[in-house]
Amino acid sequence: MASQRLARSLLPASRRLRPLRWPSDVPTSAAACISPSAAPLPSLLLTHRTIAAECWRVRPALWTPAGQHRCLSRYRPLLEERRIELSGRWERAGGGDSKASGAVDKRTTWQGNLDILKSLATFLWPSDTSHRVRVVASVGCLILGKLATIQAPLLLGKLVDHVASTPSIEMIPIVFLVSYALARIGASGFSELRSAIFARVSQVACRHIACDAFRHLHSLDLDYLLTAKSGELSTIISRGVRSTTSILNMMLFQVVPTIFEFSLVLYVLTTSVGPLTAAITVGTMASYIGFTTIVTGWRTEIRKKMNQAEQEGNGLLMDSLINAEAVRLFTNEQFELERYNKTQKKYEDENVKVLESLAFLNFGQQLIFSAGLLACMCLTASQVVAGACPVGHLVLVNSLLFQLAIPLNFIGTVYRETRLNLIDMWKLHELLRRKPKAADIPNAKDYVPGSGVIAFENVSFDYKPGKNLTVPVFSDISFTVPAGHKLAIVGSSGSGKSTLIKLLFRVMDTTGGRITLDGQDIRTLKTSSFRKHIGVVPQDVVLFNDTIMFNLRYGRPTATDEEVVAAAKAAHLHDTISNFPKGYDTVVGERGLKLSGGEKQRVGIARCILRNPLIVVFDEATSSLDLETEKKILDAFKTMGQSRTSVAIAHRLSTIVDADQIVYIDNGIIAEQGSHAELLRIPNGKYASQWARQVQATTHGHVRKEAAGDEEFLRGEDEREREEEQRAPIFQGEDYRTRNIPTVT
């Protein structure tokens, strides 16, 4: 409650914050100030490092302590997301500890890479006939384009021979000139046509991979999704999808065409000039590729150090911004500046090494190529002098080798990008190979809806956080909820009440016993077939960053507007929504930030009412409601619960006194079981003791403290917040991430 009050007190004020005013001598672009990677040349590295340090020195002085606190309270999630993004970028480029890097290298062996490339083969020959036609047409354009590419030097050589033999200006061979021009145009045209035709195939492959990954994520265990970093999962999928396109394009548009063109060049040189010239060309290309591969591997290690230095600097920047209040309290601005300056100096040194190694790579490539070209030209010139071949062959050899050098110049980039793309795709494949713990068995059956009888039969469950560690949660628990009856589950915090609900939804499987719905073992059923007949009102309602109408309709996407409004009225939410400026079209913000806790919970209740399920589960569904609203909601539950089986997890015992059966869980077993009246008659009973404490707290007026979030308090906060918004209307309807704050890049 204290954190809620603090956040609500700061929210209106943070909306009134004005944009930061930068001094005239400091660049206003935050990207240029704090991203030294924006400087591509050594001469600019020192400048950017100095500017970044100066901006860091000036920035804390521009914030008042109160404004700084409010901003950080507001934007802390964005900084954390940025930290995850930067961490992922570093890891992708080869940063991280040696152990982690070694693990990735071990996984991306040639065998692993071949497995990934084999999986892409299905996209190169898809099942759809129209896409197969596109693949065939792309290959045809590839062949025609390379034939035209080879024809251009041949025609140029013949043109030179013709001019040399007929020096008269009246005898200019127009046919050769036009043919040469058409060959050049054809080479470029077929290449672009190939890209246009294959674009649909590559994009369809990306869409299929993205949808497969999205569907697979939703099939994984909920515990995995809750513990995994959502930013990292999103990054793995997006990079894996992009890498698919990149690999397909590089293979089809760079690697395969280069190999095909190289084969044609060798054939032309062998037949037209001689096998010795072709052999020199092979040696030159082999040396060129070998040198590029070795130096690129060496440069990759240098780039790892540069990326590590960049990660350290960005991590320090993020961490220092998040803890800017502590920096101010301890007057450590200069200390933080010195730390940041050291990381930028380290990044500067490593970046210079990267640029120097690039210069060495370029020089070495040109040296090898020039040596091979010189050898071929000398050999051809000697043959021309000896009369073994015409002078046009000099032009032919020169044109062929220079033409071949164009794709070879990108071989280092192709090699490096291919390695990175394979790593990204391997991570995606690892994610797709992860199996859910509670997956549907082969030939699982559809649930046949009945009256909604729930039975736990000798259920046991053990949590295994490690291979050799087992933590028992339940042991031999049995109870039955007849159709239309209400079961309440109570117990101390951490007793496993919510775990019972997870087992009912089959988020995880039992380690002993079984759970049945209408006599059907849920392990033999398709999970989607019985989950759609269960409605749940959770304690913490998670909302999408969309309109209230969208979030309400999420309970049943096919519901009409009238049905949604009726559900909102039943949840006593309609009047509150009507008071919003945009009504049901109001955007609730990220995770429902613009709604109070009570309003979000009533959205969850309306969702369940709209879903109209056979079985209803209440997970402390009224914990953020005041007593008056809670009574109305409980009346609505009673109306909705008629002829429905319901299970309620409750901390406030006054909400479950009408339950047909109450189960008290303690230390993994059912300690007490019976109706409210029966449990109160147990001498020194756990349920009776908890009831007595709550009655005493209610008598002394501590209902609000016991109920964890009284709606009257939240409603007062909402009214004050709306008054603040009216005084500062500029931010109404805006997403808080788009307001005037410095952009961290």
N, C-alpha and C positions, 0 to 999 in steps of 0.2 A: 504493500500500500504506500509506503514511503516513497519508493521509486516512482510509482504512478503519480503521486501528488507532485513530485519534483518535475517529472517530465511534462505534466500538464501545466504547471506554472511557468515553465520555460517556453512552451510551444508558441503561445501568442506573441511573446516578446521576440522570439527568433524570427517570426514572420515579418516583423517590422524592421529588421536589420537592414541598413542601407548597404549598397555595394561598397567594397573597400576602395579607398582612394589611394592610388599609387603616386609616389613622388614623380615629378617630371623627368628626373634623371634615371628612373628605373623602368625597364620595359614593362608594359602592361600585359604582355602575353605570358601567362603562367607556364605555358608549354616551353617557351624559349628560355624561361628563367630557371626551371628546375629539371629540365631534360637535356643534359649535356650531350646525349646521343644525337640531338638535332644538328650538331656541328660536325660536318663530314670531313673537314680538313684540319690538320694539326694546328694551323695558325689561329683557328677559331676555338680550339679546345680550351685554352687558357682563358679566353674572353668569357666563354660560357660558364666555366667553373667559377670565375670571379663574380659574374652577374648572379649566378645561383646562390653563392655565399652571401652576397650583398642583399638579395631579396630575402633570404632567410633571416638576416640580421634585422631588416626593416620590418618584416611582417608582424612579429609579436607586438611591436610597439604600436601598431595600428589598431589593435583590438583592445577594448576595455576588458577588465577581468570578467565582468558579467556577460558582455557580448561574446567573449571567447568561450566561456563555459556553455552558453546557449548554443553557439554554433557547433561546438564539438559534440554536445548532446544530440544535436540534430543530424550531423553528418558523419558521426562515428561509423555507422554501417557502411557508408560509401568508402571510407578510408580502408575498412577491413576488406571490402570487396576488391579495392585497388591493390591491396597487399597480396591477395590471392592471385590476382591477374599477373602481377609482376613476378611472383614466385613461379607461376606456371611458365611464363616466358623464359625465365632463367633455366628452369629444369629442361625445357624443350631444347634450348641451345646447348645443353650439356653441362650446366652448372650443377651445384649440389655437392654433397660429400662423395668421396671416392667409392664408398660402398654402394650408394644409390646408383651412381653412374655405372659402376661395374655391373650391377644387376640389369640395367637397361641394355648394356652392350652384350651381356650374356644372352638375353632374350632375343636380341636382334641379330642372331647369327645368320649365315647364309641359308640354313635350313628354314629358319623362321621367316626370313625374307621371301624365300620361294613359296612358303605356305600363303603368305599375304598376296603375292603376285598371282598365285593360282586362284585365290578367291576373286581376284579382279577379272579373271578370264571369263567368268559367267556374264560380266557386264559387256565384254567385248563381243560376245555372241548371245545377245538376249533372246528371250523366248518370243517377244513381239516381232512379227514379220516386218513391220514398217521400220523398226529399229535395226533389224538385220540388213535391210536394204540400205540404210544409212551407213552401216559399217562397211558393206561392200563398196558403196559409192566413195567412201572416204579412202579406202585402200586404192581404188581406181585412180582417184585424184592424186594420191601420193605417188603412184607409179608414173602417171602422165607428167606430173610436175617435175619429178627428178629426171625423166627422159628429156624434157624441155631444158632443164638446167644443164645437162650434159651436152645437148645439141648446140647451145650458145657458143661455147669455146670452139667446138668443131667448125661451126659456120664462120666464126671469126678467123680461124686459121686458114680456111679455104679462101676467105675474102682477101687475106694478106697474100696468099700464094697467087691469087688471080691478079691482084694489083701489081705484084712484083713481076709477074710475067708479061703483063700488058700495062705499061706505064702511061698510056694515052688517057687523057682525062675524059675523052668521049666514050671510053669503054668501061665506065664505072659499073660494076655488076649490081644493078638494082635488086635483082632477085636475092642475092646474098644479104644485102643490107636489110631488105624487108623481112627475110627469113630470120635474120639475127634478132631484129626487133620483136618479131612475133614469138621467138623462143624465150626472150626475156619476159615478155608480157605473159606468156603461157605459164612459165615457171612461177611467177608471182600470183597469177590468177588461180591456178590449180591449188596452190598452197592455201590461199584465203578461202577458196570454195570448200576445201577439205575441212578447214576449221569451222566454217558455218554449218556444214552438213553434220559433223560429229558433235557439235555443241549440244544438241538434244540428247544424244546418247549419254554423254558425260553428266549432264544435269539430271537425267532420269536416274542414273546410278547413284548420284549424291542424294537424291530425294529418297530412294529406296533404303539406302544405308541409314540416313537420318531417321526415317520412320521406324526402321527395325530397331535402332538404338533406343528411340523414344518408347516404343512398345515394350522393349526388354527392361528398361529402367522401371517402368510401372509394374512389372512382374516380379521384381526383386523384393527381398524382405524389407519391411518398413524400417526395421532397426538399422539396416545398412544405409538406407536413404537418409535416416535421421542423423547418423553418425558421420556419413561421408560429407565432404564439403561440396555444397551445391555448385559453387563457382568452379571447382575443379572438374566435376562431372560435366558441366556445360562446356568447359574448355576442351575436355577430351573428345566430346562428340563433335563440336564445331571444328576442331583441328583435324579430327579423323575424316570428317566429310570433305573439308577443303583439301586434305592430302590425297583423297581419292581422285578428285578432279586433277590435281597437280600431277600425280603419278600417271594417270591415263594420258594427259596431254603431253607430258615429257616423253613417255614411251612412244606414242603415236606420232608426235609432231617434231621430236628432236632425236631421240636415240635411234629408233627404227629408220627414219629418213636418212640420218647420217650414215648408218651402216650400209643402207642401200646405195646411197650416193658414192660412198667410198668404194664399194664393189664395182660400180660402173666406171669410176675413175681408173681403177686398176685395170679393168678390161680395156679401156680406151688406150691407156698408156702402153699396155703390153702389146696390143695389136698395131698401134700407130707409131710408137716411138721405139719400144723395145722392152724386154723383160728386166734389164738392168735398171732402167729408170723407174719401173714399177717397184722393184725391190728397194731402191733408195727411198721411194715414197712410203713404202710399208715401214721401213726402219725409222724414218722421220716421224711418222704418225705414232708408232709404238713408243718412241722416246718422248714425244710430246705428251701422250696420254699418261705414261708412267711418271714423268716428272710432275705433271699436274696433279695426279692422284697423291703422290708422296707429299708434295708441298701443301696441298689442300688439307691432308690429314694433319700435318704440322700446324697449319694455320688454325685448324679447328681447336687444337689444344690452346692456342693463344687466345682464340675467341672465347673459350670457356673461362679463362682467367678474366678477360674483359667483362664478360657477362656476370661473373661472380662479383667483380668490383661494382658493376652497375647495380646488381641486386643488393649489395651491402649498403650502397648509398641510398637507394630508393627505400629499402627497409628502414634505415635509420631515419629518413625523412618522414615516412609514415608513422613510425613509432613515436617520434618526437612531436609530430602534430597531434596524435591521439592523446599524448600526455603533456600537451602544451600547458595545462594548468599547473602541473607539478614543476615544469621548467620555470614558469613565472614565480611560483611560490618560493623556490629555492634560488631564484635569480641566477640561473645557469644558462642564460641565453648565449653568452660568449663561449662557455664550455661546449654547448651543443653546436655552435658555429664551427669551432675547431674540429670537433669530431666529424662533422659533415664535410669540412674542407679536406680532411685527410682522405676520406673515401673518394672525393672527386679528384684529388691528386693521383690516387691509385688508378682510378678509371682513365684519367688522362694519359698516364704512362702506358697502360695496356692498350689503349686505343691507338696510340702512336705506333706500338709494335705491330698491331694489326695492319695499319696502313703501310708500314715499311715492308712487312711480309708480302702484302699485295703488290707492291712495286717490284719486289724480288721475283714473285711469280710471273708477273707480266713480262719482265725483262727476260727471264729464263725461257718462257714460251716463245717469245720473238726470236731469241738467239737460236733455239733448236729449229724453229721453222725456217729462219733465214739460211741456216747452214744447209738444211735439206734442199731448199729452193735453189741455193747457189750450186750445189752438187748436180741437181737435175738440169739446171740451165747450162752449166759448163759441159755436161755430157751431151746434151742436145745440140749445143752450139758446135761442138767438135764434129758431130755427125752432119750438121748442115755444111760446115766447111769442107768435110770430106765428100759431100755430095750424096750422102746416104739418105737424107730426108730433106724436104723443102724447108724454106725459111719460116713458113707458117707454123711449123711445129714448135718453134720457140714461143710464139704467142699462145699456142694450144697448151703447152706445158705450164707456162706462167699463169694462164687463166684458170686451168683446172686446179692447180695447187692453191691459188689465192681464193678460189671459190670454195675449196674444201676447208680452208682455214676459218671461214666465217662460223660454221657450227662448232668447230674445235675450240674457238675462243670461249665458248660457253660451257665447255666440258667440266671445268672446276665448279661452276655454279650448279650445273646439273648433278654432279656427284654429291656435293654438299646438301643440296635441297632434297635429293633422293634419300639420303641417309636420314635427314630430319623427318621427311614425310613417312618413311617406313617406321620410324620410332613412334610417330603420332598414330599411324594406323595400327601398330602393334598394341598400343595402349587401348585403342577402341576395340580391337579383337579380344583383348583380355577382359574388358568390360562385358562384351557380348557373350563370352564363355562362362561368366559367373552364373551359377545356378541358384535359384531361390531355395531356401530350406524347406518351404512348404509348397512345392510345386504340384501341379495336378498329376495324378498317376496316369499311365497309359490307359486308354479306353475309359476315362472317368465319365460318370453319368451326370445328366442334368438333374437338378433338384426338383422333385415333384412337390409343389406347395400343398400343404395340408392345413391343419388348424394352428400350427405354430408351437408344438410341444418341444421344449428344450430339455435335454437330459445329459448330465455329466456323470459318467459311470467310472468310478475308481480312477479318476484322472490324477496323474502325477506329471510334474514338469521340473526339469533340471536346466539351469542356465550354465552354459559352458563357455566362460570367457577365454579359456586356453585349452591346449590339447590335453594337459594332465590336470586340469582344474575343473571341478564340477561343484556348482552351488545349487542345492535343492531349494525349490521355491514352493512347490505343492507336493503333497503326499496323500494319495488315496482319497481324493475329494469326490463326493457323490451327492447330487441333488437333482430334483426334477421340477421343472416349471410347467404346470399344466396349461393348456390353451386358454388364453384370456386372463391368466393370473399375472400378478405382479410380484417379482422377486427383488428384494433389496439386498445389496452386498455392502457390508460395513466392516470397519476394522481400522487399526492404527495405520499411520502413514508408512508406506513401504511394505505392507503386508501382502501385496500382490493382487489387490482388487482389480486394477486395470489390466493385469496380465490375464485374468480370467476372460476379460472381454476380447483381448487379442487372440486367445485360444478359440473363442467362439467364432471370431471372424476368420480363423485359420491363418492369421498372420504368421504364426509359428505352430509347429506340431507338438502334440503331447508326447512325453517320453513313456507314458503308461496310461492304460485305460483308453476310453474313447468318448467322443462328444457326438450326440445325434440330434438331428432336427426331424421331427415327425418320424422317428425310428430309422432315419437314414444317416449312416456314418458319414460325417462331413469329409473324411479323408478319401472316400470313394466318389465324391461329388466334384464337379467343376466349381471352383471357388466363385467364379463370376455368377454362376447360376443361383447360388443361395445368398450371396452378399447383397444382391439387388433387392432381396426381400427383407433386409434388415436396415432399419433407419437408426442413426445415432445422433445424439446431441452432445458434443464434447464439451469439456470444461473450457478449453482454449479453442475458440472458433477461429480458424484460419480463413481469411478472405483474400480473393484475388484483387489485384489493382485494376478494378473495373467498376462498373456502375452497381448500385444497390440492386437494380432489377436483374442484372446478370448473376450476382451472387445469390439472390433469392431463388432464381430459376435453376441454379445449379443442382438443387435437389431433384428436379425433374425437368430436363432441358426442353421437353415437348410441351410444357405447361403453357397455357394462355396467360395474357396479362391479367385477366379477371381472376384466374385461379391464384396467381401470385399475390395479387392484392388481398384476396380472401385469406390466404395463409398469413400475410403480414398482419391483418386485422386480428386473426386468432391468436397471434403471438404478441398482441398489443404493441405493434411497431408502426402501424400505418400512420397514426397521428404524428409521431416523431418524424417520419419520412416526409410527411406533407409540409412540415415546417422548414425543411431544407429548401434553399432557393431553386434548386433543380429537381427536387422531388426524387422520384425513383431513378432519375438519370444522374444523380450525384455520384461522382467517382469517390470511392472510399479510401483511396491511397494505398500505399504498399502495406500489405498485411492488415488492412483496415485501420490505418493510422488516424483517419479523420473521424472515426466512430469511437464512442466510449466502450468500456468493457461490457456494460450492460446492454448497449445497443448491439454490439457484435454477438453477444450470446442470444439475443432475441432473433437475430438473423439466422443463427444456427437452429433455433427452435422452429422458425418459420420454414426453413428448408425441410426439416423432418416432417412437419405437417403436410407440406406440399408433396413429399415423396409418398405418403400414404402407405407405409410398409406393413408387412405382416407381423414383424417383431420390432419393438422399439427399445433402444438402449439409451439410458440417460447417465452420462458420466459427470456427476455433480453439475447438472445442467442449469441450476438456479443459483450458483455460488456468487454471481455478481448482480443479483437482483435484490431490490428492497422487499420488505415483507408484504406490502400491499400488491406490488406487481407479481411477486412470487405466488401469492394466493390466486391471482387471476390466471397465471400461467399453469399452475397445478390444476385448476378447474378445466383449462383447455386440454391439458394432458389426460385428465380423466375422461373427457369427452372423446378425445382421439384414441385413448387406450381401451375403450370399450370393444370387446371381442378381439382384442389384440394382446399378445403376450409381451410383457415388458420386463426389462431388467434395469435396475437403477443402482448406481454407485453413489453413495451419499456420505457426506461428512456432517451436514446439518440433519440430525435425526428427525426433526419435526416434519421434514418433507416426505418421510417414508412410513409414517405411523399407519397409513392405510394399506400397506403392503400385505399381501396374503402370506408371504413368507419372508423372513429376514435371516440372512446368513452372516454370522460374525466370524471373520477370518483372523486367525492369530497364529504366528509361527508356522505357516504353511498347512494348517489343518483347520477344519471347521470347529471352532471352539464352542459356539452356541448356534442354535437353529430353532426358529419358531416364529410366531406372530409377535407383534409389538407387546401385546398384553402378556403373552406367555414368557417372553424374555424378561419383562420387568419383575416377574414373580420369582426369578431365579435368585437365590440368596448370594450376595456378593458377586453377582454376575458382571461380566465385562460390559455388556450392552447396558445394563441397568446403571452401572457406575458412570458411563459416558453420558447417558441420558440425564442423570442427576446433575452432572457438571454443567451441561448446556442449559438446563432449566435454571440453575442458580445464576449462570452468567446472564441469562435473559432477564431474570428478576432484578438484577442489579444494573440493568441498562447497558450491557456490553454486547448487545446483539451485533453491532456493527463490526466489532473486533472479531467475534466468533465467525461471522459470515463472510469475512474476507472480501470486502468491496461492496458496501451498501450503495444501492442505486441512487438514493437521495443525495449522497455525497457526489457521486459521479455526475448526476444530473445538474447539480449546482456548478460543477466544473465545466460542464458542456455549455451552460448558459453564459458563463463568464467568457469562455473561449469564443463563442459566437459574437458576443459584444465586442471583443477585441478584434475579430475579423471584420466587423462592420466599420470599425475605426480605421482599419488598414485594408481596404478592399482590393488593393493591388495584387494580393497574393491569392485571392479567392479563385478556386478552380485550377490553380497551378500545381504541378508536381514539384515537391520541394527540391528535387534534384536539378531542376532547370533554373533555379534562382541564381542571383548574382553572387557566386562564390568562386574563388580561384580554382581553376581546373588543374588537377594533378595528372600529369601524363608521364 
